[in-house]
């Protein structure tokens, strides 16, 4: 692949210029004191996020890859990547509270939802007026997602759901949840799952926030006790929930692997401010982190070139997620070491629109405490390596002795196909 293959084509350059002009007219450029936000580690500013989505919606930029009839621009994956590259140059609130809806549920509903469901849910997702969460993982069904035990039982035109979900981001203020539940325990586990849209304010739904070590309470446990779900809110056919889940997880890994708005300039400035920028060991670690970031960038550009050439996407999402997690950990470790003894102290979170050194120090601490979670959320590192081993290296798949036997609670096997 030549260097020319990694550059914008004339059409892409024109598209980038259009995006940049649109954003320049509405937003401020990011500065050296801009807040860091990785996977929702910053404070939620939902109202400001909705205001940004309203601005982006004027040109179909809130959801650029969605069809035009649903408020998007029918942009290609390459054009979407260009848009997000340009958006990262501007000061914006963290849009992570809307990520599940826009990046996961929306594309899933476009693929598996009915026309009526698309008309009901997509406008609220696009504008952020309705926030969605993901009700997949359970205490006994994480990497082996198909071993989930939450049950949905038919009750006329409704279903009744009983069970528990965990690690549901923003469930405590979500309007809807994309739910996986077992509707037939007599068939093999993948075949007995259905997908639903659950009203998070329905009777029988209880949300309990989980306090994290970085001080956030973004994840939640969700308990459902005979909670009603209308059959009209079922996404896909009965028993086709696994297909819906695979679609959602594919989009999730791409969203996570895309990374946040952390820039190498911010880390270089920290090294200089600490007075350690001439230390050869610090420079070596800094070069290592920057090299990782450049590898991530170059790999994303190669993926763009592949899409441009018409080649179908491979398991890039799994590779991108693995690299992102390793890069963030190395970056956060270095940042706190550069703080010296102050690296062991957690400053108070800045209030309101505070910026400057105090806010920056707090950002690095929050990143340090958030980074380990990247190896778990959206599918563990071990699951991603299984995917790469099987689909890239051609290694034998993990044993799956329970794949073709009827499901029974508690009998799920950790050797399930690497899906989550």
ZAKOL-345658 format. One record per residue: residue number from 0; x, y, z of N, C-alpha, C in turn. Coordinates in steps of 0.02 Angstrom, whole numbers, plus 50000, padded with zeros to 5 digits. Each point is the difference from the previous one (the first is absolute). Example, Ala and Ser with C-alpha at 12.3 -4.5 7.8 and 13.67 -1.06 7.14 Angstrom:
<recs>
    nr     n.X     n.Y     n.Z    ca.X    ca.Y    ca.Z     c.X     c.Y     c.Z
     0   50660   49716   50390   49955   50059   50000   50045   50060   50000
     1   49982   50053   49964   50042   50059   50003   49961   50055   50037
</recs>
This chain:
<recs>
    nr     n.X     n.Y     n.Z    ca.X    ca.Y    ca.Z     c.X     c.Y     c.Z
     0   50042   49940   50000   49958   50060   50000   50044   50063   50000
     1   49990   50044   49953   50041   50060   49995   49974   50054   50045
     2   50042   50052   50009   49979   50057   50042   49938   50034   49970
     3   49996   49999   49934   49942   50032   49968   49935   49967   50018
     4   50004   49933   50014   49939   49964   50018   49972   50023   50067
     5   50042   50032   50041   49979   50020   50067   49978   50073   50003
     6   50003   50035   49944   49981   50070   49997   49928   50007   49976
     7   49971   50058   50014   49933   50014   49974   50001   50002   49924
     8   49950   49971   49970   49989   50010   49929   49974   50071   49990
     9   49997   50025   49939   49971   50067   49989   49929   50005   50027
    10   49960   49948   49990   49931   50002   50026   49999   50001   50076
    11   50045   49961   50031   50003   49999   50073   50025   50066   50027
    12   50048   50030   49966   50025   50066   50022   49945   50052   49997
    13   49959   49997   49947   49944   50047   49994   49949   49988   50055
    14   49988   49936   50016   49953   49983   50054   50027   50025   50067
    15   50065   49991   50012   50030   50024   50062   49994   50076   50006
    16   50009   50035   49945   49994   50072   50001   49928   50021   50016
    17   49952   49964   49973   49930   50015   50014   49985   49990   50074
    18   50024   49944   50028   49989   49986   50071   50032   50054   50043
    19   50063   50016   49984   50036   50050   50040   49965   50067   49999
    20   49976   50021   49942   49965   50065   49995   49936   49999   50040
    21   49963   49945   49999   49938   49994   50038   50014   50006   50075
    22   50051   49965   50023   50016   50001   50072   50030   50066   50021
    23   50042   50029   49958   50033   50063   50017   49949   50055   50012
    24   49945   49997   49964   49949   50053   50006   49959   49993   50064
    25   50006   49943   50035   49956   49987   50057   50037   49986   50065
    26   50062   49976   49996   50035   49977   50060   50067   50035   50008
    27   50027   49996   50060   50066   50028   50014   50053   49945   49995
    28   50059   50019   49979   50055   49953   49995   50021   49977   50070
    29   50022   49937   50005   50026   49975   50063   50065   50035   50018
    30   50009   50012   50065   50060   50031   50024   50040   49953   50044
    31   50057   50024   50023   50043   49957   50042   49968   49984   50067
    32   49950   50040   50021   49967   49987   50064   49933   49965   49992
    33   49986   49973   49940   49938   49964   49990   49998   49937   50041
    34   49941   49983   50024   49993   49941   50042   50013   49936   49959
    35   50031   49950   50033   50008   49934   49971   49938   49959   50015
    36   49977   49963   49952   49944   49955   50013   50011   49936   49961
    37   50003   49944   50036   50009   49935   49968   49946   49954   50025
    38   49957   49977   49954   49947   49954   50018   49958   50024   50057
    39   49981   50064   49998   49955   50027   50050   50031   50014   50067
    40   50066   50010   50003   50032   50012   50065   49991   50071   50024
    41   49977   50046   49957   49987   50068   50022   49929   50006   50028
    42   49986   50057   50029   49933   50011   50028   49948   50000   49944
    43   49943   49969   50012   49946   50001   49951   49970   50071   49996
    44   49995   50025   49940   49967   50064   49989   49947   49989   49946
    45   49946   49968   50022   49950   49976   49953   49968   50057   49961
    46   49982   50054   50034   49967   50056   49966   50047   50031   49947
    47   50064   50007   50018   50048   50027   49951   50010   49952   49942
    48   49999   49935   50016   50005   49951   49946   49942   50003   49952
    49   49940   50009   50027   49941   50006   49957   50005   50064   49957
    50   50026   50053   50030   50007   50062   49961   50049   49990   49942
    51   50054   49963   50012   50048   49985   49946   49967   49957   49947
    52   49963   49949   50020   49967   49957   49951   49951   50041   49958
    53   49967   50049   50031   49953   50042   49963   50037   50040   49946
    54   50060   50024   50017   50040   50036   49951   50023   49954   49943
    55   50023   49941   50018   50023   49953   49950   49943   49975   49957
    56   49941   49996   50029   49942   49974   49964   49980   50045   49942
    57   50021   50063   50003   49982   50047   49946   50026   49977   49932
    58   50056   49965   50000   50027   49978   49936   50002   49925   49993
    59   49965   49964   50045   50001   49928   49998   50063   49970   50030
    60   50039   50042   50037   50064   49978   50026   49993   49964   50067
    61   49943   50004   50033   49993   49964   50063   50006   49925   49990
    62   49975   49976   49943   50003   49929   49983   50018   49994   49926
    63   50062   50016   49982   50018   50007   49929   49990   49937   49958
    64   50007   49940   50030   49993   49939   49960   49929   49976   49993
    65   49953   50030   50037   49930   49979   49994   49972   50022   49933
    66   49947   49966   49977   49967   50020   49937   49973   50071   50004
    67   49996   50033   49945   49976   50069   49998   49928   50004   50027
    68   49959   49950   49985   49931   50003   50023   49993   49995   50076
    69   50054   49980   50033   49999   49997   50074   50045   50053   50031
    70   50014   50053   49962   50037   50057   50027   50075   49997   49992
    71   50026   49951   49964   50072   49995   49989   50021   50028   49933
    72   50060   49980   49978   50026   50023   49936   50018   49941   49954
    73   49986   49939   50023   50019   49940   49963   50075   50001   49985
    74   50039   50024   50048   50073   50005   49992   50031   49930   50001
    75   50055   49993   49965   50038   49938   50002   50038   49996   50067
    76   50027   49940   50014   50040   49992   50060   50061   50046   49998
    77   50030   50008   49942   50057   50045   49993   49980   50072   50015
    78   49944   50022   49973   49977   50068   50014   49983   50010   50074
    79   49971   49949   50031   49986   50004   50072   50064   50007   50040
    80   50052   49963   49981   50064   50005   50034   50029   50071   49993
    81   49995   50028   49941   50023   50069   49989   49962   50048   50044
    82   49934   49992   50004   49960   50045   50041   50022   49997   50073
    83   50010   49941   50027   50019   49994   50071   50071   50025   50012
    84   50044   49994   49950   50066   50029   50006   49996   50076   50006
    85   49958   50030   49959   49993   50072   50002   49964   50023   50063
    86   49948   49964   50021   49964   50019   50061   50046   50000   50061
    87   50049   49953   50002   50045   49995   50056   50044   50063   50008
    88   50003   50041   49948   50040   50061   50004   49963   50057   50035
    89   49937   49990   50017   49959   50053   50027   49979   49985   50072
    90   49985   50053   50036   49977   49994   50069   49928   49976   50000
    91   49988   49942   50030   49933   49972   50002   49988   49967   50068
    92   49938   49997   50022   49984   49960   50059   50008   49926   49983
    93   50007   49959   50050   50008   49928   49989   49933   49971   49976
    94   50001   49969   49942   49939   49970   49973   49991   49927   50020
    95   50041   49977   50047   49995   49929   50019   49931   49981   50026
    96   49963   50044   50036   49933   49980   50022   49954   49980   49942
    97   50015   50023   49940   49958   49986   49942   50029   49946   49956
    98   50059   49973   50018   50035   49953   49956   49959   49937   49988
    99   49971   49972   50054   49962   49937   49992   49944   50010   49950
   100   49964   50055   50005   49945   50012   49954   50023   50012   49929
   101   50047   50047   49991   50020   50021   49933   50043   49948   49965
   102   50048   49971   50036   50049   49957   49968   49983   49926   50002
   103   49956   49979   50048   49984   49929   50007   49928   49985   49982
   104   49953   50032   50038   49929   49983   49991   49974   50025   49933
   105   50017   50062   49982   49976   50028   49937   50016   49955   49940
   106   50064   49984   49990   50017   49955   49944   49967   49932   50005
   107   49991   49975   50061   49967   49935   50009   49926   50004   49980
   108   49967   50054   50019   49929   50009   49981   49994   50009   49925
   109   50049   50034   49970   49999   50008   49927   50006   49932   49965
   110   50036   49954   50031   50011   49934   49970   49942   49952   50015
   111   49977   49999   50062   49953   49949   50022   49930   50026   50017
   112   49993   50065   50008   49936   50028   50021   49950   50006   49944
   113   49937   50005   50019   49947   50012   49951   49998   50074   49981
   114   49963   50015   49947   49994   50070   49980   49968   50041   50056
   115   49951   49970   50035   49968   50035   50055   50048   50013   50057
   116   50042   49952   50016   50049   50010   50053   50051   50053   49982
   117   50021   49999   49938   50048   50051   49977   49969   50070   50006
   118   49937   50006   49980   49967   50065   50004   49990   50023   50072
   119   49989   49953   50046   49989   50017   50070   50064   50017   50037
   120   50053   49963   49988   50059   50005   50043   50057   50041   49971
   121   50010   49998   49935   50060   50031   49972   50003   50076   50008
   122   49944   50037   49994   50005   50073   50010   50024   50018   50070
   123   49973   49968   50052   50022   50014   50068   50071   49981   50013
   124   50023   49945   49969   50070   49980   50006   50046   50052   49968
   125   49981   50021   49940   50042   50046   49961   50010   50067   50036
   126   49948   50025   50032   50004   50064   50033   50021   49995   50073
   127   50004   49939   50026   50018   49991   50070   49943   50011   50048
   128   49940   50012   49974   49943   50010   50045   49983   49937   50038
   129   50012   49942   49970   49990   49937   50034   50067   49963   50005
   130   50021   49987   50061   50064   49967   50013   49988   49925   50009
   131   50043   49960   49970   49994   49928   50002   50058   49970   50038
   132   49988   49943   50032   50053   49961   50030   49998   49929   49971
   133   50049   49961   50017   50008   49932   49973   49991   49950   50057
   134   49951   49956   49994   49984   49951   50051   50019   49931   49975
   135   50066   49988   49998   50027   49937   49975   50031   49958   50056
   136   50054   50025   50029   50040   49962   50048   49961   49984   50064
   137   50015   49943   50029   49970   49978   50062   50056   49975   50047
   138   49986   49992   50064   50052   49975   50046   50030   49934   49978
   139   49960   49957   49967   50025   49935   49977   50004   49995   49924
   140   49997   50057   49967   50003   50000   49926   50034   50064   49977
   141   50068   49997   49998   50039   50056   49976   50031   49982   49934
   142   50060   49969   50003   50031   49976   49938   49958   49947   49967
   143   49967   49958   50040   49953   49951   49972   49930   50031   50001
   144   49991   50050   49957   49937   50037   50000   49941   49955   49985
   145   50010   49949   49958   49944   49957   49982   49975   49958   50058
   146   50036   50000   50056   49977   49965   50059   49954   50041   50044
   147   49973   50055   49975   49958   50043   50041   49938   49964   50025
   148   49976   50021   50059   49945   49966   50033   49938   50042   50010
   149   50002   50065   49985   49940   50041   50004   49947   49971   49954
   150   49938   49992   50026   49947   49966   49963   49946   50049   49978
   151   49975   49990   49941   49941   50037   49975   49947   49948   49983
   152   49942   50006   50033   49945   49952   49991   49942   50034   49966
   153   49972   49969   49949   49945   50030   49962   49938   50007   50043
   154   49967   50058   49996   49939   50014   50038   49953   50039   49954
   155   49967   49964   49954   49956   50033   49952   50040   50042   49951
   156   49985   50065   49997   50036   50045   49956   50062   50029   50034
   157   50014   49977   50060   50058   50024   50038   50046   49942   50017
   158   50058   50018   50028   50046   49953   50029   50013   50022   50072
   159   50016   49953   50043   50019   50016   50069   50073   49978   50010
   160   50041   50048   50021   50071   49988   50006   50021   49998   50073
   161   50038   49949   50017   50028   49994   50068   50073   49980   49993
   162   50043   50036   50036   50071   49985   49998   50042   50060   50021
   163   50064   49994   49992   50047   50052   50022   50051   50013   49945
   164   50015   50064   49989   50054   50022   49956   50050   50040   50040
   165   50061   50006   49973   50052   50036   50036   50046   50035   49951
   166   50035   50052   50025   50046   50040   49959   49963   50037   49944
   167   49941   50023   50015   49960   50037   49950   50014   50075   50007
   168   50037   50027   49952   50019   50071   50002   49939   50045   49996
   169   49997   50048   50045   49949   50053   50000   49929   49973   50007
   170   49992   49940   50024   49932   49973   50009   49959   50042   50049
   171   50034   50034   50046   49964   50037   50052   49963   50062   49973
   172   50019   50022   49940   49959   50054   49970   49981   49985   49928
   173   50003   49937   49981   49979   49981   49932   49924   49995   49995
   174   49975   50013   49941   49929   49993   49986   49983   49930   49977
   175   50047   49970   49961   49989   49933   49972   50062   49958   50009
   176   49991   49934   50001   50056   49954   50002   49991   49947   49947
   177   50053   49985   49962   49999   49945   49953   50014   49936   50039
   178   49951   49958   50007   50001   49943   50046   50005   49934   49962
   179   50044   49956   50025   50002   49931   49978   49970   49957   50055
   180   49953   49957   49982   49968   49956   50049   49988   49932   49969
   181   49998   49949   50042   49989   49932   49976   49925   49988   49995
   182   49978   49982   49940   49929   49988   49988   49984   49926   49990
   183   50052   49959   49992   49990   49927   49993   50059   49963   50028
   184   49995   49974   50062   50056   49964   50031   50007   49928   49976
   185   49955   49978   49957   50001   49929   49979   50044   49989   49939
   186   50026   50053   49970   50042   49994   49940   50071   50021   50018
   187   50049   49986   49957   50069   50022   50014   50003   50075   50014
   188   50048   50018   50041   49998   50068   50031   49998   50057   49950
   189   50035   49994   49943   50000   50055   49952   49932   50008   49967
   190   49962   49945   49994   49937   50001   49963   49941   50023   50042
   191   50009   50003   50067   49943   50015   50043   49997   50070   50026
   192   50036   50047   49968   50004   50069   50023   49961   50046   49954
   193   49966   50049   50029   49965   50052   49961   50021   50068   50025
   194   49993   50051   49958   50020   50068   50017   49938   50044   50006
   195   50001   50045   50048   49944   50045   50014   50025   50070   50016
   196   49956   50049   49991   50012   50067   50025   49960   50006   50065
   197   50034   50010   50055   49968   50003   50066   49994   50072   50023
   198   49939   50020   50018   49988   50065   50030   50031   49999   50070
   199   50050   50041   50011   50037   49998   50064   49959   50026   50058
   200   49942   50029   49986   49956   50024   50054   49939   49956   50010
   201   50001   49942   49968   49945   49952   50007   49999   49972   50070
   202   49941   49981   50025   49997   49968   50066   50041   49936   50000
   203   50032   49987   50056   50041   49940   50005   50072   50009   49979
   204   50019   50061   49979   50069   50014   49981   50033   50042   50055
   205   50054   49974   50028   50037   50035   50052   50073   50008   49979
   206   50026   50061   50006   50069   50015   49980   50041   50019   50061
   207   50057   49968   50009   50044   50014   50056   50069   50019   49974
   208   50021   50063   50006   50066   50021   49976   50056   49964   50037
   209   50056   49990   49964   50060   49969   50028   50055   50053   50004
   210   50027   50011   50060   50053   50049   50009   50067   49970   49977
   211   50035   50035   49956   50062   49976   49972   50060   50030   50037
   212   50059   49970   49990   50058   50025   50036   50023   50068   49975
   213   49977   50023   49942   50018   50067   49977   49950   50052   50024
   214   49954   49981   50043   49953   50047   50028   49935   50005   49962
   215   49997   49972   49940   49939   50003   49960   49949   49949   50024
   216   49938   50011   49981   49947   49950   50011   49961   49993   49935
   217   50037   49986   49946   49970   49997   49933   49971   49931   49985
   218   50026   49948   50031   49975   49932   49989   49945   49984   50051
   219   49959   49952   49982   49943   49984   50043   49984   49926   49998
   220   49967   49978   50054   49965   49936   49999   49927   50016   49984
   221   49968   49958   49962   49929   50008   49983   49964   49936   50018
   222   49950   50007   50044   49960   49943   50021   49930   50005   49969
   223   49977   49946   49971   49934   49998   49969   49959   49945   50034
   224   49942   50019   50024   49956   49953   50034   49931   50003   49967
   225   49986   49952   49957   49936   49999   49964   49987   50066   49963
   226   50054   50029   49973   49994   50064   49965   49967   49990   49932
   227   49951   50042   49983   49964   49991   49936   50039   50030   49941
   228   49999   49963   49944   50027   50024   49938   49950   49983   49945
   229   49981   50049   49961   49952   49988   49946   50033   49960   49944
   230   49961   49956   49970   50028   49960   49944   50018   50045   49942
   231   49966   50058   49993   50016   50046   49946   50070   50031   50010
   232   50027   49993   50061   50066   50026   50015   50053   49945   49996
   233   49983   49943   49974   50048   49947   49987   50040   50018   49937
   234   50066   49995   50003   50043   50017   49944   50022   49935   49966
   235   49978   49988   49939   50014   49937   49966   49950   49947   50020
   236   50005   49942   49968   49953   49946   50014   50015   49968   50067
   237   49950   49964   50026   50010   49961   50061   50055   49948   49986
   238   50048   49996   50046   50054   49952   49992   50058   50026   49956
   239   49994   50061   49974   50052   50029   49958   50042   50051   50037
   240   49996   50000   50067   50036   50050   50038   50075   49997   49994
   241   50027   49939   49987   50072   49995   49993   50026   50037   49939
   242   49961   49998   49945   50019   50039   49940   49999   50074   50015
   243   49950   50022   50038   49996   50071   50020   50060   50017   50043
   244   50018   49956   50046   50057   50013   50045   50065   50006   49962
   245   50011   49955   49951   50062   50003   49961   50006   50066   49963
   246   49944   50023   49971   50001   50066   49967   50019   50055   50048
   247   49970   49999   50060   50014   50052   50049   50072   49998   50023
   248   50026   49940   50013   50069   49993   50025   50051   50021   49947
   249   49984   49987   49937   50045   50022   49946   50007   50075   50001
   250   49944   50035   50008   50002   50073   50002   50032   50024   50065
   251   49991   49963   50055   50030   50020   50064   50076   50000   49996
   252   50028   49947   49972   50073   49996   49997   50029   50055   49956
   253   49965   50016   49946   50024   50054   49958   49998   50066   50037
   254   49947   50011   50040   49993   50063   50037   50054   50005   50053
   255   50013   49945   50037   50051   50002   50052   50069   50006   49970
   256   50013   49962   49947   50066   50002   49969   50017   50067   49971
   257   49947   50040   49985   50013   50066   49971   50036   50047   50046
   258   49996   49988   50066   50038   50040   50048   49969   50067   50014
   259   50030   50036   50046   49974   50064   50022   50042   50057   49975
   260   49995   50058   50033   50032   50060   49976   50066   50016   50034
   261   50038   49950   50022   50064   50012   50032   50052   50013   49946
   262   50040   50052   50007   50049   50017   49949   50070   49993   50028
   263   50048   49985   49956   50069   49992   50022   50029   50067   50023
   264   49975   50056   49973   50026   50065   50019   49988   50012   50075
   265   49943   49977   50025   49985   50009   50071   50051   49963   50044
   266   50020   49941   49980   50048   49961   50039   50070   50030   49994
   267   50018   50024   49941   50065   50033   49991   50005   50063   50044
   268   49945   50038   50002   49999   50060   50042   50010   49982   50073
   269   49969   49945   50022   50008   49979   50069   50072   49981   50015
   270   50032   49964   49953   50070   49981   50010   50045   50061   50007
   271   49987   50050   49958   50041   50061   50004   49987   50038   50064
   272   49937   50005   50021   49983   50036   50061   50029   49967   50061
   273   50008   49934   49999   50026   49964   50057   50076   50008   50008
   274   50033   50025   49948   50073   50007   50001   50037   49936   49986
   275   49963   49948   49979   50031   49934   49989   50009   49984   49926
   276   49988   50049   49957   50001   49985   49928   50070   49984   49974
   277   50052   50016   50040   50068   49984   49978   50024   49933   50029
   278   49961   49970   50042   50018   49935   50029   49993   49947   49944
   279   50054   49964   49986   49997   49952   49943   49948   49945   50010
   280   49988   49979   50063   49949   49949   50011   49930   50028   49989
   281   49989   50061   50021   49935   50032   49987   49990   50009   49926
   282   50052   50022   49965   49993   50009   49928   49987   49934   49965
   283   50031   49945   50025   49987   49935   49971   49927   49980   50010
   284   49974   50009   50060   49930   49983   50013   49953   50044   49960
   285   50017   50064   49994   49959   50046   49961   49999   49979   49927
   286   50059   49981   49974   50004   49978   49931   49960   49936   49989
   287   50000   49956   50051   49961   49938   49994   49925   50015   49994
   288   49975   50045   50043   49929   50017   49997   49983   50033   49934
   289   50042   50047   49978   49986   50035   49937   50002   49950   49942
   290   50047   49953   50003   50004   49950   49947   49937   49958   49998
   291   49974   49981   50058   49938   49962   50003   49943   50040   49968
   292   49997   50065   50015   49947   50042   49972   50007   50004   49925
   293   50062   50005   49976   50011   50004   49928   49982   49935   49965
   294   50015   49943   50033   49980   49935   49972   49924   49996   49994
   295   49965   50023   50053   49927   50001   49998   49975   50042   49942
   296   50032   50059   49992   49978   50045   49946   50014   49969   49932
   297   50059   49972   49991   50018   49971   49935   49955   49940   49984
   298   49984   49960   50051   49956   49942   49988   49931   50023   49979
   299   49976   50053   50032   49935   50027   49980   50002   50025   49928
   300   50055   50030   49980   50007   50023   49931   50003   49942   49951
   301   50033   49946   50020   50002   49941   49957   49930   49971   49992
   302   49961   50001   50054   49931   49976   49995   49960   50043   49952
   303   50013   50065   50002   49967   50045   49953   50019   49983   49929
   304   50064   49987   49988   50023   49983   49933   49969   49935   49976
   305   49991   49951   50046   49968   49937   49982   49928   50011   49980
   306   49965   50041   50039   49930   50015   49983   49995   50036   49933
   307   50048   50045   49989   50001   50037   49937   50009   49953   49940
   308   50038   49946   50012   50013   49952   49947   49945   49949   49992
   309   49948   50005   50043   49943   49955   49995   50007   49935   50038
   310   50053   49993   50041   50008   49938   50039   49955   50002   50061
   311   49967   49945   50016   49955   49999   50058   50040   50007   50065
   312   49970   50030   50052   50036   50008   50064   50011   49933   50033
   313   50057   49993   50032   50016   49940   50039   49992   50013   50073
   314   50036   49964   50042   49993   50008   50072   50040   50059   50027
   315   49999   50056   49963   50038   50059   50021   49977   50026   50067
   316   49935   49993   50014   49975   50026   50064   50034   49968   50059
   317   50010   49934   49997   50032   49965   50056   50073   50023   50007
   318   50036   50006   49945   50069   50023   50004   50005   50071   50025
   319   49954   50044   49976   50001   50070   50022   49986   50005   50074
   320   49953   49960   50024   49983   50002   50072   50059   49978   50043
   321   50034   49946   49979   50058   49977   50038   50055   50053   50002
   322   50014   50030   49942   50053   50051   49999   49981   50061   50040
   323   49937   50021   49996   49978   50059   50037   50009   49990   50075
   324   49980   49941   50025   50007   49987   50071   50072   50003   50023
   325   50045   49969   49961   50071   50001   50018   50029   50070   49997
   326   49980   50039   49951   50025   50068   49993   49977   50044   50058
   327   49937   49995   50018   49975   50042   50055   50033   49983   50066
   328   50013   49935   50012   50033   49981   50063   50071   50028   50002
   329   50037   49994   49944   50068   50025   49998   50001   50076   50008
   330   49953   50034   49969   49996   50073   50005   49984   50022   50071
   331   49951   49968   50031   49980   50019   50068   50056   49985   50051
   332   50033   49944   49992   50056   49983   50045   50054   50054   49996
   333   50018   50020   49940   50052   50051   49991   49977   50067   50029
   334   49937   50019   49987   49975   50064   50023   50004   50006   50076
   335   49980   49947   50035   50002   50003   50073   50071   49999   50027
   336   50045   49963   49966   50070   50000   50021   50030   50070   49991
   337   49979   50036   49948   50025   50067   49989   49976   50049   50054
   338   49945   49984   50032   49976   50041   50056   50041   49990   50063
   339   50042   49949   50001   50041   49987   50058   49958   49979   50059
   340   50018   50021   50062   49961   49981   50059   49927   50019   49995
   341   49986   50054   49963   49930   50021   49992   49959   49950   49961
   342   50033   49953   49967   49964   49950   49962   49959   49953   50042
   343   50015   49996   50065   49962   49955   50043   49939   50033   50030
   344   49994   50066   49990   49943   50037   50028   49948   50011   49945
   345   49937   49996   50018   49945   50010   49952   49969   50068   50014
   346   50015   50051   49958   49971   50066   50012   49925   49999   49996
   347   49969   50048   50033   49927   50007   49995   49980   50015   49929
   348   49943   49972   49979   49976   50011   49932   49985   50073   49989
   349   50020   50030   49943   49985   50070   49986   49926   50011   49992
   350   49977   50057   50022   49929   50015   49996   49986   50043   49939
   351   49938   49993   49974   49978   50042   49945   50046   49997   49941
   352   50020   50058   49976   50042   50004   49940   50073   50012   50017
   353   50021   49982   50062   50068   50012   50020   50049   49967   49951
   354   50053   50036   49984   50051   49974   49957   50068   50013   50033
   355   50054   49984   49965   50066   50015   50025   50032   49941   50034
   356   50052   50015   50041   50041   49947   50028   49961   49953   50044
   357   49956   50026   50044   49963   49956   50045   49956   49952   49961
   358   49966   50026   49950   49958   49956   49960   50042   49949   49963
   359   50058   50021   49973   50042   49954   49964   50027   49945   50043
   360   50023   50017   50062   50024   49948   50045   49946   49950   50015
   361   49939   50024   50013   49945   49955   50015   49986   49955   49940
   362   50006   50026   49940   49989   49960   49940   50048   49941   49997
   363   50063   50011   50014   50049   49946   49996   49986   49946   50052
   364   49979   50020   50059   49983   49951   50051   49939   49959   49978
   365   49951   50033   49974   49940   49964   49979   50016   49953   49942
   366   50044   50021   49955   50020   49957   49945   50037   49938   50027
   367   50044   50010   50050   50037   49945   50029   49952   49948   50031
   368   49948   50024   50033   49953   49955   50033   49949   49971   49951
   369   49992   50032   49943   49952   49976   49950   50033   49950   49952
   370   50064   50009   49986   50033   49960   49948   49993   49925   50009
   371   50006   49972   50061   49994   49926   50006   49933   49973   49976
   372   49948   50041   50005   49934   49975   49980   49994   49988   49926
   373   50044   50031   49959   49997   49991   49928   50014   49927   49982
   374   50037   49965   50043   50016   49930   49987   49942   49954   50015
   375   49946   50027   50028   49942   49960   50019   49939   50018   49959
   376   49984   50064   49999   49937   50021   49968   50001   49987   49925
   377   49943   49984   49974   49994   49987   49928   50033   49936   49978
   378   50013   49954   50047   50035   49938   49983   50071   50002   50027
   379   50018   49951   50041   50066   50001   50032   50056   49993   49949
   380   50061   50017   50023   50058   49991   49957   50007   49928   49977
   381   49983   49953   50046   50006   49929   49983   49952   49982   49943
   382   49939   50027   50002   49952   49988   49947   50025   50028   49934
   383   50028   50061   50002   50025   50031   49938   50057   49959   49971
   384   50044   49973   50044   50055   49960   49975   49975   49934   49969
   385   49947   49973   50029   49969   49940   49970   49975   50016   49929
   386   49968   50058   49993   49974   50020   49935   50057   50006   49949
   387   50053   50034   50020   50057   50010   49955   50034   49933   49986
   388   50006   49958   50051   50032   49935   49989   49963   49957   49951
   389   49933   50000   50006   49960   49957   49956   49991   50030   49931
   390   49987   50066   49996   49981   50030   49937   50058   50030   49961
   391   50057   50011   50034   50059   50027   49965   50054   49947   49993
   392   50015   49965   50056   50053   49951   49999   49976   49930   49980
   393   49935   49990   49997   49973   49935   49980   50009   49946   50052
   394   50006   50019   50064   50007   49950   50053   49935   49965   50012
   395   50002   49939   50029   49937   49964   50015   49958   50040   50049
   396   49935   49994   49994   49955   50035   50045   49999   49966   50068
   397   49977   50037   50051   49995   49972   50067   49948   49944   50001
   398   50010   49950   50044   49949   49947   50006   49933   50028   50022
   399   49946   49975   49971   49933   50024   50017   49954   49941   50012
   400   50010   49963   50053   49961   49939   50010   49926   50010   50011
   401   49980   50062   50019   49929   50012   50014   49964   50037   49944
   402   50033   50008   49943   49971   50042   49947   49937   49970   49970
   403   49996   49934   49998   49943   49968   49965   49954   49962   50048
   404   50007   50012   50065   49956   49966   50048   49951   50051   50027
   405   49941   49978   50023   49952   50047   50029   50030   50039   50058
   406   49980   50063   50005   50026   50042   50053   49970   49981   50067
   407   50040   50004   50052   49974   49993   50068   50039   50047   50044
   408   49967   50039   50044   50035   50050   50041   50058   49970   50038
   409   50056   50036   50000   50058   49978   50037   50045   49954   49963
   410   49980   49979   49939   50041   49952   49963   50039   50032   49943
   411   50001   50067   49999   50036   50034   49946   50075   49986   50006
   412   50034   50001   49943   50070   49979   49997   50044   50058   49980
   413   50055   50009   50035   50045   50057   49986   50033   49994   49932
   414   49994   49942   49966   50031   49992   49936   49955   50019   49942
   415   49949   50039   50013   49954   50022   49949   50036   50041   49947
   416   49968   50008   49943   50032   50039   49947   50015   50070   50024
   417   50055   50029   49980   50023   50063   50028   49959   50058   49975
   418   49946   50015   50035   49954   50051   49977   50000   50061   50043
   419   50022   49996   50060   49992   50057   50046   50055   50002   50050
</recs>
